[in-house]
Amino acid sequence: MPLLVVGISVLVLLLLMTRLRLNGFAALLLVAVGVALVQGIPVATVPDVLSEGIGDQIGDTMLTIGLGAMVGRVMGDAGAAQRIAGKLLDAFGPRWVQVAMVVTSMLIGVTMFYEVAFVIIVPIAFTLVRVTGAKLLWVGLPMSIALSTMHSFLPPHPGPTAVAATFHASVGLTLFYGLFVAVPAGALIALTWPRLPFVARLTPAIPKGLVSDREFTDEELPGLGWSLFVALFPVVLIVAAAVTDMAASGDSPFLHVVAFVGSAPIALLLTLCLAVWVFGPRIGRSLSDVGASCGSAAQAMAMILLVIGAGGAFKNVLVEGGISDYIKDVTDGWSISPIVLAWLVAVILRIALGSATVAVVTASGVALPLLAGSGVHPEIMVLAVACGSIAFSHVNDPGFWLFKEYFNLSVIEAIKVRTSYTTTLAVLGLGGVLAVEWVLDVLSL
């Protein structure tokens, strides 16, 4: 049974990494090979399947994460991250630092991918930890939860946008309705989870090489205007591209330029150049000093990227092994509410495959025939699928490894923290979606 294979593979992976202390990259590849053989993927094609999975995952994330880490390190070495962190503390106070992170993350995360927003904001979170003396998860976890919610629940993020197209739903209305679900659910979990005993007991240190250890005097810090300008520069470019894409149509050269400049890798590359120009003189007298700063960030990211790539290989083996098709066939005959079915199929696929995008696309295909004649608003179906796709993030999800490595957690600790919060978000999201559908039905009477 394919789902049994998934369960056993996860247990074997945990055993390799916890009891045998095997490196995450090697452990993921070993388990991926085992699953490929069990699922009947021809031996001769297994290396290609692994390579394709690694290539797809690294291709999507390497430029974004690598450039984002370099931007963050340059801003940290120049004192810009400390300047922004200091102003956030002045505005909210040490007592409300979590609220500051939630507000900042939700505003940026509405349009930016989780990974992009994560690497932009995390240097500020690290600096706040160092300045306030708070625990890393106390400051960083609200940021991650808020970003996860925005990325998974709302368009123009890829999963919800793809499902909106399948259901012929309005992207604008989906975003509007989704905000009533995502904001309260995300804020509630973001402010609750760091206070839970099993989270509060964890005291990971900031990973070495990702942030400067130097503390600047106020006179040494760059101005707030330049610090915010550089930090928000990629946000503006990416948001502008997303808004233009939704509002305009056609094939003009201008739209191609906007899409190019607003793509995450190009936006971050331009931001890195801007950061070097603005903050370079504060780091050292020559470009080699700035290069050393970027090199330090790259070295710190190397193993993170390898592990994320191996997670992509594991995910691709599950897809190529026919697990998504098996789940689709099993759930085709279920006779339950279209909203609940769409959510449940997305949850099952997320558990089995790890990929939120694969989960939402497949779940929408299963639920689409049920939409006709059901009376359910298509935008609500989009949100139901999107909420289900965030559940049970675990070892077959490349985002799990990004979270684990940046917050310096063991596999078991990351499962306790991330798997639990993503699952709770999915359940709250379903409740919110059902409530919004009920309100819409009442208003339509």
C-alpha positions in Angstrom: 0.0 0.0 0.0 1.6 3.3 -1.1 0.6 5.2 2.1 2.2 2.5 4.2 5.4 2.9 2.2 5.3 6.7 2.9 4.9 6.0 6.6 7.7 3.5 6.8 10.0 5.7 4.8 9.5 8.6 7.2 10.2 6.4 10.2 13.4 5.0 8.6 14.5 8.6 7.9 14.0 9.6 11.5 15.9 6.6 12.7 18.8 7.3 10.4 19.0 11.0 11.5 18.3 10.6 15.2 19.7 7.3 16.3 22.4 6.8 13.7 23.2 10.6 13.5 23.5 10.4 9.7 23.7 13.6 7.8 20.3 14.9 6.5 21.5 15.0 2.9 22.7 11.5 2.8 19.8 10.1 4.8 17.2 11.7 2.5 18.9 10.3 -0.6 19.2 6.8 0.9 15.5 6.8 1.8 14.5 8.2 -1.6 16.4 5.4 -3.3 14.7 2.8 -1.1 11.2 4.2 -1.8 12.0 4.4 -5.6 12.8 0.7 -5.6 9.8 -0.4 -3.5 7.5 1.6 -5.7 8.7 -0.1 -8.8 10.6 2.8 -10.5 13.1 1.1 -12.9 16.5 0.9 -11.4 18.1 2.5 -14.5 15.9 5.6 -14.1 16.3 6.1 -10.3 19.4 8.4 -10.7 17.5 10.5 -13.2 14.5 10.8 -10.9 16.7 11.9 -8.0 18.6 14.4 -10.2 15.3 15.8 -11.5 14.0 16.2 -8.0 17.2 17.9 -6.7 17.4 20.1 -9.8 13.8 21.2 -9.6 14.1 22.0 -5.9 17.5 23.7 -6.1 16.6 25.6 -9.2 13.6 27.1 -7.4 15.4 27.9 -4.2 19.1 28.2 -4.6 19.1 31.7 -6.2 16.5 33.0 -3.9 17.9 31.6 -0.7 21.6 32.2 -1.6 21.1 35.8 -2.7 18.7 36.5 0.2 21.3 35.2 2.6 24.0 37.5 1.0 21.7 40.5 1.2 21.0 39.7 4.9 24.6 39.3 5.7 25.7 42.5 4.0 22.9 44.4 5.9 24.0 42.7 9.1 27.7 43.5 8.7 26.8 47.1 7.9 24.5 47.5 10.9 21.3 48.0 8.8 19.6 45.0 10.3 20.4 46.4 13.8 19.0 49.8 12.8 15.7 48.3 11.6 15.5 46.0 14.7 16.1 49.0 17.0 13.3 51.0 15.4 10.9 48.1 15.7 11.8 47.9 19.4 11.3 51.6 19.8 7.9 51.4 18.0 6.5 48.2 19.7 8.7 47.9 22.8 10.5 44.7 23.9 7.2 43.3 25.3 5.5 43.4 21.9 8.4 42.2 19.8 6.4 39.2 18.6 3.6 41.5 17.4 6.2 43.5 15.5 7.4 40.3 13.7 3.8 39.2 12.9 2.8 42.6 11.5 6.0 42.8 9.4 5.8 39.3 8.2 2.1 39.5 7.2 2.6 42.7 5.3 5.6 41.4 3.4 4.3 37.8 3.1 1.0 38.7 1.3 2.8 38.7 -2.0 6.2 37.2 -1.4 7.1 33.5 -1.4 7.8 32.0 2.0 11.4 31.4 1.2 12.0 34.9 -0.2 10.4 36.7 2.7 12.0 34.4 5.2 15.6 35.1 4.1 14.8 38.9 4.0 13.3 39.1 7.4 15.3 36.5 9.3 18.4 38.8 9.8 16.2 41.3 11.6 14.8 38.5 13.8 18.4 37.3 14.6 19.4 40.9 15.5 16.3 41.3 17.7 17.3 38.1 19.5 20.8 39.4 20.1 19.7 42.9 21.2 16.8 41.8 23.5 18.3 38.6 24.8 15.1 36.7 23.9 15.0 33.1 22.8 15.4 32.5 19.1 12.1 30.8 18.7 10.3 33.5 20.8 11.2 36.0 18.0 11.7 33.8 14.9 8.7 31.5 15.2 6.0 34.2 14.9 7.7 35.3 11.8 7.8 31.8 10.2 4.2 31.1 11.2 2.9 34.4 9.7 4.8 33.8 6.5 3.6 30.2 6.2 0.0 31.4 6.6 0.2 34.1 3.9 2.1 31.8 1.5 -0.2 28.8 1.8 -3.6 30.5 2.2 -3.6 33.4 -0.3 -3.0 34.3 -3.9 -0.9 35.5 -5.7 1.1 32.7 -4.2 1.5 29.8 -6.7 -0.7 27.1 -5.1 -3.8 29.2 -4.4 -3.5 31.0 -7.8 -3.2 27.7 -9.7 -6.3 26.3 -7.9 -8.2 29.6 -8.6 -7.7 28.9 -12.3 -8.9 25.3 -12.0 -12.1 26.4 -10.2 -12.5 29.5 -12.4 -12.5 31.6 -9.2 -11.8 35.3 -8.9 -8.2 35.8 -7.6 -9.2 39.2 -6.1 -12.2 37.7 -4.2 -10.2 34.7 -3.1 -7.6 37.1 -1.6 -10.3 39.3 0.0 -12.1 36.3 1.6 -8.9 34.7 2.5 -7.6 37.6 4.5 -10.5 37.1 6.9 -9.2 33.5 7.5 -5.5 34.0 7.2 -4.9 37.0 9.4 -6.7 35.9 12.6 -5.6 32.3 12.3 -2.0 33.2 11.6 -1.8 35.8 14.3 -3.4 33.5 16.9 -1.0 30.6 16.2 2.0 32.9 15.9 1.4 34.5 19.3 0.4 31.2 21.0 3.0 28.6 19.8 6.1 30.2 21.3 4.3 30.1 24.7 3.5 26.4 24.6 5.7 24.4 27.1 7.2 22.0 24.5 8.3 25.0 22.4 9.4 27.3 25.3 11.8 24.6 26.5 13.8 24.7 23.3 16.8 27.1 23.3 18.5 26.8 19.9 21.4 29.2 19.1 21.6 31.4 16.0 23.4 29.4 13.3 26.9 30.6 12.7 27.8 32.6 9.6 24.3 33.9 8.8 24.4 37.1 10.9 27.1 39.4 12.1 28.2 39.1 15.7 29.3 42.7 15.9 27.2 45.2 18.0 27.3 48.7 16.6 27.1 52.0 18.5 24.3 54.3 17.4 26.8 56.6 15.6 28.1 53.6 13.6 24.7 52.6 12.3 23.4 53.6 8.8 20.4 55.8 8.5 16.9 54.2 8.9 15.9 55.5 5.5 18.6 53.7 3.6 18.2 50.6 5.8 14.5 50.4 5.0 14.9 51.2 1.4 17.3 48.3 0.8 15.2 45.9 2.9 12.0 46.8 1.1 13.5 47.2 -2.4 12.9 43.5 -3.4 9.4 43.6 -1.8 8.5 46.6 -4.0 9.8 45.0 -7.2 8.0 41.6 -6.5 4.8 43.3 -5.4 4.8 45.6 -8.5 5.2 42.6 -10.8 2.4 40.6 -9.1 0.0 43.6 -9.2 0.9 44.3 -12.9 0.4 40.6 -13.7 -3.1 40.6 -12.2 -4.2 44.0 -13.5 -2.8 44.0 -17.0 -3.0 41.6 -20.0 -1.2 41.5 -23.3 2.2 40.9 -24.6 3.9 44.2 -24.5 7.7 44.6 -23.9 6.9 46.6 -20.7 5.1 43.7 -19.1 8.0 41.4 -19.9 10.4 43.9 -18.3 8.3 44.2 -15.2 8.0 40.4 -14.9 11.7 40.0 -15.3 12.7 42.7 -12.8 10.0 41.4 -10.3 11.1 37.8 -10.4 12.5 36.8 -7.0 16.1 36.0 -8.2 16.5 39.2 -10.2 14.9 41.3 -7.6 17.3 39.9 -5.0 20.3 40.2 -7.3 19.5 43.9 -7.9 19.0 44.3 -4.1 22.4 42.7 -3.5 24.0 45.2 -5.9 22.2 48.1 -4.2 23.2 46.8 -0.7 26.9 46.6 -1.8 26.8 50.1 -3.2 25.0 51.6 -0.2 26.6 49.6 2.7 29.9 48.4 1.1 32.0 51.3 2.5 30.7 50.5 6.0 31.9 46.9 5.8 35.4 47.5 4.5 37.5 49.7 2.3 37.6 47.3 -0.7 35.2 45.0 -2.6 37.2 42.0 -1.2 35.8 42.9 2.3 32.3 42.8 0.9 33.1 39.7 -1.0 34.2 38.0 2.2 30.9 39.0 3.8 28.9 37.4 1.0 31.2 34.4 1.0 30.6 33.8 4.7 26.8 33.7 4.0 27.3 31.3 1.0 29.3 28.9 3.2 26.7 28.9 5.9 24.0 28.2 3.2 25.8 25.3 1.5 24.6 22.4 3.7 21.1 24.0 4.0 20.8 24.0 0.2 22.1 20.4 -0.1 19.5 19.2 2.4 16.7 21.1 0.7 17.8 19.6 -2.6 17.7 16.1 -1.2 14.2 16.8 0.2 13.2 17.6 -3.4 14.6 14.3 -4.6 12.5 12.5 -1.9 9.4 14.4 -3.0 10.0 13.6 -6.7 10.4 9.9 -5.9 7.0 9.9 -4.2 5.4 11.6 -7.1 7.0 9.4 -9.8 6.1 6.4 -7.7 2.4 7.0 -8.3 1.4 8.0 -4.8 -0.6 11.1 -5.9 -2.5 9.1 -8.5 -3.2 6.4 -5.9 -4.7 8.9 -3.5 -6.7 10.5 -6.2 -8.2 7.2 -7.2 -9.1 6.3 -3.6 -10.8 9.6 -2.8 -12.8 9.8 -6.1 -15.8 8.0 -4.7 -16.0 9.7 -1.3 -19.4 11.3 -0.8 -18.9 14.3 1.6 -19.1 18.1 1.5 -17.1 19.4 -1.3 -15.3 21.9 1.0 -14.3 19.2 3.5 -13.4 16.8 0.7 -11.2 19.3 -1.0 -9.5 20.1 2.3 -9.0 16.5 3.3 -7.6 15.4 -0.1 -5.1 18.3 0.1 -4.1 17.2 3.6 -3.6 13.6 2.6 -1.5 14.5 -0.4 0.5 17.0 1.7 1.3 14.2 4.2 2.3 11.8 1.5 4.2 14.0 -0.9 5.4 17.0 1.0 4.8 19.4 -1.9 2.0 21.9 -1.2 1.8 22.7 -4.9 1.3 19.1 -5.9 -1.2 18.7 -3.1 -3.4 21.7 -4.1 -3.3 20.9 -7.8 -4.3 17.3 -7.4 -6.9 18.0 -4.7 -8.5 20.6 -7.0 -8.8 18.0 -9.7 -10.5 15.6 -7.3 -13.0 18.2 -6.0 -13.7 20.1 -9.3 -16.6 17.7 -10.4 -18.3 18.2 -7.0 -18.3 22.0 -7.4 -20.9 22.1 -10.2 -24.4 22.3 -8.7 -23.1 22.3 -5.1 -23.8 26.0 -4.5 -20.3 26.5 -3.0 -18.6 29.6 -4.0 -15.5 28.7 -6.1 -13.3 31.1 -4.1 -14.2 29.1 -0.9 -13.2 25.9 -2.6 -9.8 27.5 -3.4 -9.3 28.5 0.2 -10.3 25.0 1.4 -7.7 23.3 -0.8 -5.1 26.0 0.1 -5.7 25.5 3.9 -5.3 21.8 3.6 -2.0 22.1 1.8 -0.2 23.6 4.8 -1.0 20.6 7.1 1.6 18.2 8.5 4.8 19.7 7.1 7.4 17.1 7.9 10.6 15.5 6.5 9.4 15.2 2.9 8.8 18.9 2.7 11.8 21.0 1.6 10.4 24.0 3.5 10.7 21.8 6.7 14.5 21.6 6.2 14.8 25.4 5.7 13.0 26.0 8.9 15.0 23.3 10.8 18.4 24.6 9.6 17.8 28.3 10.1 16.4 27.8 13.6 19.1 25.3 14.4 16.8 22.5 15.5 17.1 18.7 15.6 14.7 16.7 13.3 12.5 15.7 16.3 12.4 19.3 17.6 11.5 20.6 14.1 8.7 18.1 13.9 7.3 19.1 17.3 7.3 22.7 16.4 6.7 23.0 12.6 4.5 20.0 12.0 2.3 20.9 14.9 1.8 24.5 14.0 1.2 23.8 10.3 -1.4 21.2 11.2 -3.2 23.5 13.6 -3.2 26.2 11.0 -4.9 23.9 8.5 -7.6 22.9 11.0 -8.3 26.6 11.9 -8.2 27.4 8.3 -10.9 24.9 7.5 -13.1 26.3 10.3 -12.6 29.8 9.0 -13.4 28.8 5.4 -16.7 27.1 6.6 -17.5 30.2 8.6 -16.9 32.5 5.6 -19.1 30.3 3.3 -21.9 30.4 5.9 -21.7 34.2 6.1 -21.8 34.4 2.3 -24.8 32.1 2.2 -26.6 34.3 4.8 -25.8 37.5 3.0 -27.1 36.0 -0.3 -30.6 35.2 1.2 
